[in-house]
């Protein structure tokens, strides 16, 4: 697989293009997002086996999300057959990806336990505890990064391009590493839009009026849930389309610099 090497600005463009895809059909993008979230919650709540079953299903769920995004982008009829494209033909590869995801997630959880007892933040943090919490979070992020990089593109490489599970993980990791600047910009854009700007708005609103703070708090939560979350879902598909460009993929909705 030939992964494109993209400039850093494409990370922000993925999020913008995800919002553009959301605007093409907000109800369907919202339904896709909430269907995915609901499935994850329900599976995770299954007694005893839920946390182990979820990693096995995530590659298939990711493909279904991407199939839905591609159908919306192309203006195709939305149906169960549309969502299942590539899943039946590559069910073995996706099942192997799920197993590898379970192994990787289990190792990550064990690594988290190895850090020690979690810091209790219910009563606030003193400076020492704050530093310890920040350090633990940084370590967990570093530990999770290789897993995230390996699985970011892997399900779509397997379902759409017929790449085996092991090779898809390798190609996904290499593609993510080659485009680390774009992914860093993507993460920065998410933090800015999803945390920094809402936080600043709420701080200013709190200085003006408690009532305004309450109203804006509810409104921002709704925006994050019903707009930013679907845009993020679309951006995952669009990042694949951007990095692993193929001739049969139409340009609409185009990234702003295409």
C-alpha positions as CSV (number, residue, x, y, z in Angstrom):
1,X,0.0,0.0,0.0
2,X,1.3,3.5,-0.9
3,X,0.5,5.9,1.9
4,X,0.7,9.6,1.0
5,X,3.0,11.8,3.1
6,X,0.8,14.8,4.0
7,X,1.7,18.2,5.5
8,X,0.6,19.0,9.0
9,X,-2.3,21.3,8.0
10,X,-4.2,18.2,6.7
11,X,-4.8,17.2,10.3
12,X,-7.0,20.3,10.8
13,X,-8.5,19.8,7.4
14,X,-9.7,16.3,8.3
15,X,-11.8,17.8,11.0
16,X,-13.1,20.6,8.8
17,X,-13.9,18.1,6.0
18,X,-15.7,15.9,8.7
19,X,-17.9,18.8,9.5
20,X,-18.6,19.4,5.8
21,X,-19.6,15.7,5.5
22,X,-21.9,16.1,8.5
23,X,-23.5,19.1,6.8
24,X,-24.3,17.0,3.7
25,X,-26.7,14.9,5.8
26,X,-26.9,15.7,9.5
27,X,-29.6,13.2,10.4
28,X,-27.7,10.2,8.9
29,X,-24.3,11.3,10.3
30,X,-25.9,11.7,13.7
31,X,-27.7,8.3,13.5
32,X,-24.4,6.7,12.5
33,X,-22.6,8.2,15.5
34,X,-25.2,7.5,18.1
35,X,-25.7,4.0,16.7
36,X,-22.0,3.3,17.2
37,X,-21.9,4.9,20.7
38,X,-25.0,3.0,21.8
39,X,-23.6,-0.3,20.5
40,X,-20.3,0.3,22.3
41,X,-22.2,1.1,25.6
42,X,-24.5,-1.9,25.4
43,X,-21.7,-4.4,24.5
44,X,-19.5,-3.0,27.3
45,X,-22.3,-3.5,29.8
46,X,-22.7,-7.2,29.0
47,X,-21.8,-8.9,32.3
48,X,-18.4,-10.5,32.5
49,X,-17.7,-10.8,28.8
50,X,-18.6,-7.2,27.6
51,X,-15.1,-5.6,28.1
52,X,-13.6,-8.6,26.2
53,X,-16.2,-8.7,23.5
54,X,-16.0,-5.0,22.6
55,X,-12.4,-5.0,21.3
56,X,-13.3,-8.0,19.1
57,X,-16.2,-6.0,17.5
58,X,-14.5,-2.6,17.1
59,X,-12.8,-3.3,13.7
60,X,-16.2,-4.4,12.2
61,X,-18.0,-1.4,13.8
62,X,-15.3,0.9,12.4
63,X,-15.9,-0.5,8.9
64,X,-19.6,0.0,9.3
65,X,-19.1,3.7,10.2
66,X,-16.8,4.2,7.3
67,X,-19.2,2.5,4.9
68,X,-21.9,4.9,6.1
69,X,-19.7,7.9,5.7
70,X,-18.7,6.8,2.2
71,X,-22.4,6.3,1.2
72,X,-23.2,9.8,2.5
73,X,-20.3,11.3,0.6
74,X,-21.3,9.6,-2.7
75,X,-25.0,10.2,-2.3
76,X,-25.8,6.5,-2.3
77,X,-28.9,4.8,-0.9
78,X,-28.5,4.2,2.8
79,X,-29.3,0.6,3.8
80,X,-28.0,-2.3,5.9
81,X,-26.3,-3.7,2.7
82,X,-24.4,-0.4,2.4
83,X,-23.1,-0.6,6.0
84,X,-22.0,-4.2,5.6
85,X,-19.8,-3.7,2.4
86,X,-16.5,-5.6,2.8
87,X,-17.5,-7.2,6.1
88,X,-18.7,-10.6,4.9
89,X,-15.9,-11.0,2.4
90,X,-13.2,-10.1,4.9
91,X,-14.8,-11.5,8.1
92,X,-11.8,-13.7,8.9
93,X,-9.4,-10.8,8.6
94,X,-11.6,-8.5,10.7
95,X,-12.0,-11.3,13.3
96,X,-8.2,-11.6,13.5
97,X,-7.9,-7.8,13.8
98,X,-10.4,-8.0,16.7
99,X,-8.3,-10.6,18.4
100,X,-5.2,-8.6,18.0
101,X,-7.1,-5.5,19.3
102,X,-8.1,-7.5,22.4
103,X,-4.5,-8.5,23.0
104,X,-3.2,-5.0,22.6
105,X,-6.0,-3.5,24.8
106,X,-5.3,-6.1,27.5
107,X,-1.6,-5.3,27.5
108,X,-2.4,-1.6,27.7
109,X,-4.7,-2.2,30.7
110,X,-2.1,-4.3,32.4
111,X,0.4,-1.5,31.8
112,X,-2.0,1.0,33.4
113,X,-2.3,-1.2,36.5
114,X,1.5,-1.3,36.7
115,X,1.5,2.5,37.2
116,X,0.0,2.0,40.6
117,X,-3.3,3.1,42.3
118,X,-5.2,5.9,40.5
119,X,-5.1,9.4,42.0
120,X,-8.3,10.3,43.8
121,X,-9.5,13.7,42.4
122,X,-12.9,13.8,44.2
123,X,-11.5,16.1,47.0
124,X,-9.2,18.1,44.7
125,X,-5.5,17.8,44.0
126,X,-2.5,19.2,45.7
127,X,0.4,20.2,43.4
128,X,2.2,16.9,44.0
129,X,-0.9,14.8,43.1
130,X,-1.5,17.0,40.0
131,X,2.0,16.3,38.8
132,X,1.6,12.6,39.4
133,X,-1.7,12.5,37.6
134,X,-0.3,14.4,34.6
135,X,2.7,12.1,34.5
136,X,0.5,9.0,34.6
137,X,-1.7,10.3,31.8
138,X,1.3,11.2,29.7
139,X,2.7,7.7,30.2
140,X,-0.7,6.1,29.3
141,X,-0.9,8.2,26.2
142,X,2.6,7.2,25.1
143,X,1.7,3.5,25.7
144,X,-1.5,3.8,23.8
145,X,-0.1,5.6,20.8
146,X,1.4,2.6,19.0
147,X,-1.9,0.7,19.4
148,X,-3.9,3.6,18.1
149,X,-1.5,4.1,15.2
150,X,-1.7,0.4,14.2
151,X,-5.5,0.3,14.3
152,X,-6.4,3.7,12.9
153,X,-6.4,2.6,9.2
154,X,-6.2,-1.2,9.7
155,X,-10.0,-2.1,9.6
156,X,-10.5,-0.3,6.3
157,X,-7.3,-1.6,4.7
158,X,-8.6,-5.1,5.5
159,X,-12.3,-4.6,4.6
160,X,-11.8,-2.4,1.5
161,X,-8.4,-3.4,0.2
162,X,-8.2,-7.1,1.2
163,X,-5.0,-6.6,3.2
164,X,-4.4,-9.3,5.8
165,X,-4.7,-8.5,9.5
166,X,-1.0,-8.4,10.2
167,X,-0.1,-6.4,7.1
168,X,-2.9,-3.9,7.7
169,X,-1.6,-3.2,11.2
170,X,1.9,-2.7,9.7
171,X,0.7,-0.4,6.9
172,X,-1.5,1.6,9.3
173,X,1.4,2.1,11.7
174,X,3.8,3.2,9.0
175,X,1.2,5.5,7.4
176,X,0.4,7.1,10.8
177,X,4.1,7.5,11.5
178,X,4.8,9.1,8.2
179,X,1.9,11.5,8.9
180,X,2.6,12.2,12.6
181,X,2.6,15.9,12.0
182,X,-0.9,15.7,10.5
183,X,-2.1,13.6,13.4
184,X,-0.6,15.9,15.9
185,X,-2.4,18.8,14.2
186,X,-5.6,16.8,14.2
187,X,-5.3,16.2,18.0
188,X,-4.5,19.8,18.6
189,X,-7.6,20.9,16.6
190,X,-9.8,18.5,18.6
191,X,-8.4,19.8,21.9
192,X,-8.9,23.4,20.7
193,X,-12.5,22.9,19.4
194,X,-13.6,20.4,22.0
195,X,-12.1,21.7,25.2
196,X,-10.2,25.0,25.0
197,X,-12.8,27.1,23.2
198,X,-15.8,25.8,25.1
199,X,-13.8,26.3,28.4
200,X,-13.0,29.9,27.5
201,X,-16.7,30.6,26.5
202,X,-17.9,29.1,29.8
203,X,-15.4,31.1,31.9
204,X,-16.5,34.4,30.2
205,X,-20.1,33.4,30.6
206,X,-19.6,32.7,34.3
207,X,-18.1,36.1,34.8
208,X,-21.2,37.7,33.2
209,X,-24.1,35.8,34.6
210,X,-24.7,32.4,36.3
211,X,-27.9,32.0,34.2
212,X,-25.9,32.6,31.0
213,X,-23.3,30.0,32.2
214,X,-26.0,27.4,32.7
215,X,-27.6,28.0,29.3
216,X,-24.3,28.0,27.4
217,X,-23.1,24.9,29.3
218,X,-26.1,23.0,28.0
219,X,-25.9,24.4,24.5
220,X,-22.1,23.6,24.2
221,X,-22.7,20.1,25.4
222,X,-25.4,19.6,22.8
223,X,-23.1,21.0,20.1
224,X,-20.2,18.7,21.1
225,X,-22.5,15.7,21.1
226,X,-24.6,16.4,18.0
227,X,-22.1,18.2,15.8
228,X,-18.5,17.6,16.9
229,X,-18.9,13.8,17.5
230,X,-20.4,13.2,14.0
231,X,-17.6,15.4,12.5
232,X,-15.0,13.3,14.3
233,X,-16.6,10.1,12.9
234,X,-16.4,11.6,9.4
235,X,-12.8,12.7,9.9
236,X,-11.7,9.2,10.5
237,X,-13.0,8.0,7.1
238,X,-11.7,11.2,5.4
239,X,-8.2,10.7,6.9
240,X,-8.1,7.2,5.2
241,X,-9.3,8.7,2.0
242,X,-6.7,11.4,2.2
243,X,-3.8,9.1,3.1
244,X,-4.7,6.1,1.0
245,X,-6.2,7.9,-2.0
246,X,-7.7,5.6,-4.7
247,X,-9.1,6.6,-8.1
248,X,-12.6,5.4,-7.4
249,X,-13.1,7.8,-4.5
250,X,-14.9,11.0,-5.6
251,X,-13.6,14.4,-4.5
252,X,-16.8,15.5,-2.8
253,X,-16.8,16.8,-0.2
254,X,-13.3,17.9,-1.0
255,X,-10.7,18.9,1.5
256,X,-10.3,22.7,1.4
257,X,-6.9,22.6,-0.3
258,X,-7.8,19.9,-2.9
